[in-house]
């Protein structure tokens, strides 16, 4: 096996094939190969090298999940359409239809936990966790690459990975913020900002290494520069691989794992070991950010011109959120979403647009209601585009957002974003779940369900446990 880090979460994997002939299939994972995503908010932290021709014509592409920094439409349009695209077979069609709409005819859905042989000696498997995320396992002979990526897989579900593949050679895993809670939030009660902390991410990384016992553990999929003026505030909050390495060095239970920091262009092969570029992009992060900002200044200025003056239509907002409200199961508003979430829309004479879950109505007001869970501020151009494309929950990870919490509002706010995501990717209304596809996926993921039920018996209110679970698993 050989792999090359392209950047952020993108990997190019070359397998050896039968009897070490070096002719096995190639796999491109999570292609975000150039440019930006999330409304010009996310950019590559390191400068992107010229793309190699083989990266654009792999035998297979695997997409871990449908977020833009992993399933990047402009990058997918550049890839040879003869490539076979592998996605996970969720209970609903989260990605397969989107891939086909981009011109790929060869799309294969991998059932959760089912090992598939791509060639003699080359095995892959997809492991789902949460509503839309996966871990990807590749085994080439004795070498195993476990790409957990953004997937917060844990407990019995992670034990299944270890049972199926043993101790991996490499573990790749995220280690920093990819959503706006709590760093993009203000709270009247500081306790509302404690459901997720920096230490949560570091502990999650260490725990995965402790459970899988890989030979090498690589902090991965967080090499991002936030360059838009509305999201530059994120950069000082980022958890660097160096910070992870420092915590890893003193952690019990990982003494036999070597933490390895890899940068774009770095590679490893079973025959030759590591080939490193020698670039330490985190030695002077401010200089790296300044260089990326200068490099992409023109694109950012053009985006600002395109967004200037764009306003959000009340009809579009009320129709979209009204559709969402009427898709909610009967008990969800009462027990999970009992307090309204309010969007501030400055262009409107009544700028507070209230999403009232209990009464299942969307209304405008001159002042925000006192019983709200949160007040959400998002650029109107972004909000309008997200609603038009039916990806409103993406704005939470896009980082061009600011949320103000009322006391006790964190649980309700995070439940809103979580349930919105569930609706937007197709799990609601509930009648969509009464199909063989969903039931088959649910049975395959019964280990995760057991852990979820056990978690509901933990400390705190059910709402707090649900919201905390969303915060820790949302990418």
C-alpha positions in Angstrom: 0.0 0.0 0.0 1.0 3.6 -0.6 -0.9 6.8 0.3 -0.4 10.5 -0.3 -2.0 13.3 1.7 -3.4 15.8 -0.8 -4.8 18.2 1.7 -7.4 18.6 4.5 -9.3 15.3 4.3 -8.2 14.2 0.8 -6.2 11.1 0.5 -4.9 9.2 -2.6 -4.4 5.5 -1.9 -2.5 3.1 -4.2 -2.9 -0.6 -3.5 -0.4 -3.3 -4.4 -2.7 -5.9 -5.9 -2.2 -9.6 -6.0 1.2 -11.0 -5.2 2.7 -7.6 -4.8 2.5 -6.7 -8.5 1.8 -3.0 -7.7 -1.2 -3.0 -10.0 -4.1 -2.8 -7.4 -6.9 -0.3 -7.6 -6.4 3.3 -6.7 -8.8 5.1 -4.3 -9.3 8.9 -3.9 -11.0 9.7 -0.6 -12.9 12.9 0.0 -11.8 15.1 -2.9 -11.7 18.8 -2.0 -8.8 19.5 -4.3 -8.9 23.3 -4.8 -10.8 26.4 -4.1 -13.1 27.1 -1.2 -16.3 25.8 0.3 -19.1 27.0 2.6 -19.7 30.4 1.0 -16.0 31.3 0.6 -15.4 30.6 4.3 -13.2 27.5 4.3 -9.9 27.4 2.4 -6.9 25.1 2.4 -4.4 26.1 5.1 -1.4 25.0 3.0 -1.1 26.2 -0.6 -2.5 23.6 -3.0 0.1 21.9 -5.3 -0.6 21.3 -8.9 -3.0 18.4 -9.2 -1.4 15.2 -10.4 -3.2 13.6 -13.4 -3.7 10.3 -11.5 -5.6 12.1 -8.7 -8.3 13.0 -11.3 -8.5 9.5 -12.8 -8.6 7.1 -9.9 -10.2 3.7 -10.1 -12.5 4.6 -7.1 -13.6 7.6 -5.2 -14.9 7.2 -1.7 -17.0 9.9 0.0 -17.2 9.7 3.8 -20.1 12.1 4.0 -21.9 14.8 2.1 -20.3 18.0 3.6 -18.6 20.2 1.1 -15.1 19.9 2.4 -15.4 16.1 1.7 -17.8 16.0 -1.2 -16.8 19.1 -3.1 -18.8 19.5 -6.2 -16.2 21.6 -8.2 -13.6 18.9 -7.5 -15.9 16.0 -8.4 -16.7 17.7 -11.7 -13.0 17.5 -12.6 -12.7 13.8 -11.9 -12.9 11.3 -14.8 -16.6 10.2 -15.1 -15.5 6.6 -15.7 -14.4 6.4 -12.0 -16.5 4.2 -9.8 -17.8 6.2 -6.8 -18.3 4.4 -3.5 -20.7 5.8 -0.9 -22.3 4.3 2.2 -25.8 2.8 2.0 -27.6 4.8 4.6 -31.2 4.3 5.5 -32.1 7.1 3.1 -30.3 8.2 -0.1 -27.9 10.8 1.4 -25.3 10.9 -1.5 -25.9 8.4 -4.2 -28.4 10.5 -6.1 -26.2 13.6 -5.8 -23.2 11.7 -7.2 -25.3 10.5 -10.2 -26.5 14.1 -10.8 -22.8 15.1 -11.3 -22.5 12.6 -14.3 -21.1 9.5 -12.6 -22.9 6.4 -13.8 -20.9 3.9 -11.7 -22.1 4.5 -8.1 -21.9 1.7 -5.6 -23.5 1.9 -2.1 -21.6 0.0 0.6 -23.8 -1.5 3.3 -22.6 -0.7 6.8 -19.9 -3.0 8.1 -19.9 -5.2 5.0 -16.4 -6.0 3.7 -16.0 -5.7 0.0 -13.1 -7.0 -2.1 -12.1 -4.5 -4.7 -9.3 -6.8 -6.0 -7.5 -9.9 -4.7 -6.1 -8.9 -1.3 -7.7 -5.4 -1.3 -10.6 -5.1 1.1 -12.7 -2.0 2.0 -15.6 -1.3 4.3 -17.8 1.6 5.3 -18.9 2.1 8.9 -21.7 4.5 9.5 -22.2 6.6 12.6 -24.8 9.3 13.2 -27.2 10.2 10.5 -24.8 11.0 7.7 -21.1 10.2 8.5 -18.8 7.2 8.0 -15.4 5.7 8.7 -13.6 4.1 5.8 -11.3 1.1 6.1 -8.9 -0.1 3.5 -6.8 -3.3 3.9 -4.1 -4.2 1.4 -2.5 -7.4 2.6 -1.3 -6.8 6.1 -1.5 -3.0 5.9 -4.8 -1.4 7.1 -5.7 2.2 6.9 -8.5 3.4 9.1 -9.8 6.7 7.9 -12.2 7.9 10.7 -12.1 11.4 9.3 -14.9 13.5 10.9 -16.7 10.4 12.0 -17.1 10.3 15.8 -17.6 6.5 15.8 -17.1 5.0 19.3 -18.3 2.3 21.7 -19.6 -1.0 20.2 -19.6 0.5 16.7 -15.8 1.1 16.9 -15.3 -2.3 18.5 -16.8 -3.8 15.3 -14.1 -2.0 13.2 -11.4 -3.5 15.4 -13.0 -7.0 15.3 -13.2 -6.9 11.4 -9.8 -5.5 10.7 -7.6 -5.9 13.8 -5.1 -3.2 14.8 -4.7 -0.8 11.8 -1.4 0.4 10.5 -2.8 4.0 10.3 -5.5 5.8 12.0 -6.6 9.1 10.5 -8.9 11.2 12.6 -10.2 14.8 13.0 -9.1 16.8 16.0 -10.6 20.4 15.8 -13.8 22.4 15.4 -15.9 22.0 12.3 -19.1 23.6 13.7 -19.9 26.9 15.3 -20.9 25.7 18.8 -19.6 26.9 21.2 -16.9 29.1 19.7 -19.3 31.1 17.6 -21.8 31.5 20.4 -22.5 34.0 23.2 -24.5 32.9 26.3 -26.1 34.8 29.1 -25.4 31.7 31.2 -21.8 30.5 30.7 -23.0 26.9 31.6 -24.7 26.8 28.2 -21.3 26.8 26.5 -19.9 23.7 28.3 -21.6 20.9 26.3 -18.5 20.7 24.1 -14.9 21.9 24.8 -11.4 21.8 23.2 -10.6 18.9 25.4 -13.6 17.0 24.0 -11.9 16.8 20.6 -8.5 15.8 22.0 -10.0 13.2 24.2 -12.0 11.8 21.3 -8.8 11.4 19.2 -6.9 9.7 22.1 -9.8 7.4 22.9 -10.0 6.2 19.3 -6.3 5.5 19.3 -6.6 3.7 22.6 -9.4 1.5 21.3 -7.9 0.6 17.9 -4.2 0.6 18.9 -2.9 1.6 15.5 0.8 1.7 14.7 0.5 5.3 13.6 -2.1 7.9 14.6 -2.5 11.0 12.3 -4.3 14.2 13.3 -6.3 14.8 10.1 -9.1 16.6 8.2 -8.7 20.0 10.0 -6.1 21.7 7.9 -8.3 24.7 7.2 -7.9 28.5 6.9 -11.0 30.6 7.6 -10.4 33.6 5.3 -13.8 35.3 4.9 -14.1 38.4 7.1 -17.2 36.8 8.7 -15.3 33.7 9.8 -11.7 34.7 10.5 -12.6 34.7 14.1 -12.4 30.9 14.0 -8.6 30.7 13.3 -7.4 31.5 16.8 -9.7 28.7 18.2 -8.3 25.9 16.0 -6.8 22.9 17.7 -3.5 22.2 16.0 -1.9 18.8 15.5 0.9 20.0 17.8 -1.6 20.5 20.6 -2.9 17.0 20.0 0.6 15.5 20.0 1.4 17.1 23.3 -1.7 15.6 24.9 -1.1 12.3 23.2 2.4 12.0 24.6 1.3 11.7 28.2 -1.9 9.8 27.6 -2.2 6.2 29.1 -3.0 3.3 26.9 -1.4 4.6 23.6 2.2 3.8 24.4 2.5 1.5 21.4 1.1 4.1 18.9 3.3 6.7 17.3 1.5 10.0 16.6 2.6 11.3 13.2 1.9 14.8 11.8 1.5 14.7 8.0 1.2 17.7 5.7 0.0 18.0 2.1 2.4 16.2 -0.2 3.6 13.8 2.5 3.3 10.1 1.6 4.0 6.6 3.0 4.5 3.2 1.4 4.8 -0.2 2.8 8.2 -0.7 1.0 9.8 2.7 1.6 8.1 4.1 4.7 7.6 7.9 5.0 8.4 10.5 2.4 8.0 13.9 3.9 8.1 17.4 2.4 9.5 18.9 5.6 6.9 21.7 5.7 5.7 22.6 9.2 2.7 24.8 8.4 1.8 25.2 12.0 5.2 26.6 13.1 4.0 30.1 12.1 0.3 29.9 11.6 -0.2 33.7 11.3 2.2 33.8 8.4 0.5 30.9 6.7 -2.9 32.5 7.1 -1.6 35.9 5.8 -0.2 34.1 2.7 -3.4 32.3 2.0 -5.4 35.6 2.5 -3.2 37.4 0.0 -3.4 34.4 -2.4 -7.2 34.4 -2.4 -7.9 38.1 -1.9 -9.4 38.5 -5.4 -11.8 35.6 -5.0 -13.0 37.0 -1.6 -13.5 40.5 -3.1 -15.5 39.1 -6.0 -17.7 37.1 -3.5 -18.3 40.2 -1.5 -19.5 42.0 -4.6 -21.8 39.2 -5.5 -23.4 39.1 -2.1 -23.7 42.8 -1.7 -27.4 43.9 -1.4 -28.8 40.3 -1.5 -31.8 40.0 0.8 -33.8 37.1 2.0 -37.4 36.7 0.9 -39.9 36.2 3.7 -41.9 34.0 1.4 -39.0 31.7 0.8 -38.0 31.6 4.5 -41.5 31.0 5.8 -42.3 28.3 3.2 -39.1 26.4 3.9 -39.2 26.5 7.7 -43.0 25.9 7.6 -42.4 22.7 5.6 -39.8 21.7 8.2 -42.2 22.3 11.1 -44.9 20.2 9.5 -42.5 17.3 9.0 -41.7 17.0 12.7 -43.1 14.0 14.6 -45.8 14.9 17.2 -43.7 14.7 20.3 -40.5 16.5 19.0 -41.7 20.1 19.5 -42.9 19.4 23.0 -39.9 17.6 24.4 -37.0 18.7 22.2 -37.9 22.1 20.7 -40.1 23.7 23.3 -38.6 27.2 22.8 -38.5 29.2 19.6 -35.3 29.8 17.5 -35.1 33.3 16.0 -33.3 34.4 12.9 -32.3 38.1 12.6 -32.9 39.5 9.1 -31.8 43.1 9.1 -33.4 44.1 5.7 -36.9 43.4 7.1 -38.9 46.1 8.9 -39.8 43.3 11.3 -36.3 41.8 11.5 -36.9 38.9 13.9 -38.2 35.8 12.1 -39.4 33.4 14.7 -39.5 29.6 14.2 -42.1 28.4 16.8 -42.0 24.7 17.0 -44.8 24.2 19.6 -47.3 26.1 17.5 -45.7 25.0 14.2 -45.7 28.5 12.8 -43.2 30.9 11.4 -43.8 34.6 12.1 -42.2 38.0 12.0 -41.8 40.3 15.0 -40.3 43.8 15.7 -38.7 42.4 18.9 -37.4 38.8 19.6 -39.6 36.8 22.0 -38.2 36.5 25.5 -38.8 32.8 25.6 -36.5 32.1 22.7 -33.7 29.5 22.9 -31.4 31.5 20.6 -31.0 34.4 18.2 -29.2 33.4 15.0 -27.3 35.9 12.8 -26.2 34.9 9.3 -25.4 37.0 6.3 -28.6 37.3 4.3 -27.0 36.2 1.0 -25.7 33.0 2.7 -29.1 32.4 4.4 -31.0 32.9 1.1 -28.6 30.6 -0.8 -28.7 27.9 1.9 -32.5 27.9 1.9 -32.6 27.8 -1.9 -30.3 24.8 -2.0 -32.0 23.1 1.0 -28.8 23.0 3.1 -29.6 25.4 5.9 -27.9 23.2 8.5 -24.6 23.7 6.5 -24.5 27.3 7.7 -23.8 26.0 11.3 -20.5 24.5 10.0 -19.8 27.2 7.5 -18.8 29.5 10.4 -20.3 32.7 9.0 -22.7 32.7 11.8 -23.1 34.1 15.3 -25.6 32.8 17.9 -26.8 34.4 21.1 -28.2 32.0 23.7 -30.8 32.8 26.3 -30.3 31.0 29.7 -30.8 27.3 29.2 -31.1 27.8 25.4 -28.1 25.6 24.3 -30.1 22.3 24.3 -32.9 23.7 22.3 -30.7 25.5 19.8 -28.5 22.4 19.2 -31.6 20.2 19.0 -32.9 22.6 16.3 -29.8 22.3 14.1 -29.7 18.5 14.7 -33.3 17.9 13.7 -33.0 20.3 10.8 -30.1 18.3 9.5 -32.1 15.0 9.9 -35.0 16.6 7.9 -32.8 18.1 5.1 -31.0 14.8 4.4 -34.3 12.9 4.1 -35.1 11.1 7.3 -38.3 13.1 7.9 -41.3 12.9 7.7 -41.2 9.6 9.7 -43.2 7.8 7.0 -40.0 7.7 4.9 -38.4 5.4 7.4 -41.0 2.6 7.1 -39.2 1.1 4.2 -37.0 -2.0 3.8 -33.9 0.1 3.1 -34.1 2.0 6.4 -34.9 -1.1 8.4 -32.0 -3.0 6.9 -29.6 -0.2 7.7 -31.0 0.1 11.2 -30.4 -3.6 11.9 -26.9 -3.5 10.6 -26.2 -0.6 13.0 -27.8 -2.2 16.1 -24.5 -1.9 18.1 -24.8 1.9 17.8 -28.4 1.8 18.8 -27.5 -0.2 22.0 -25.0 2.5 22.9 -27.5 5.3 22.2 -30.1 3.7 24.5 -27.5 3.2 27.2 -26.5 6.9 26.8 -30.1 8.0 27.5 -29.6 6.5 31.0 -26.7 8.9 31.7 -26.6 12.1 33.8 -28.5 15.3 32.9 -31.9 15.7 31.4 -32.8 13.8 28.2 -32.7 17.0 26.2 -29.2 17.9 27.5 -27.9 14.4 26.6 -29.4 14.6 23.1 -28.0 18.1 22.5 -24.6 17.2 23.9 -24.6 14.1 21.6 -25.4 16.3 18.6 -22.6 18.8 19.5 -20.0 16.1 19.8 -20.9 14.2 16.7 -21.8 17.0 14.2 -19.0 17.7 11.8 
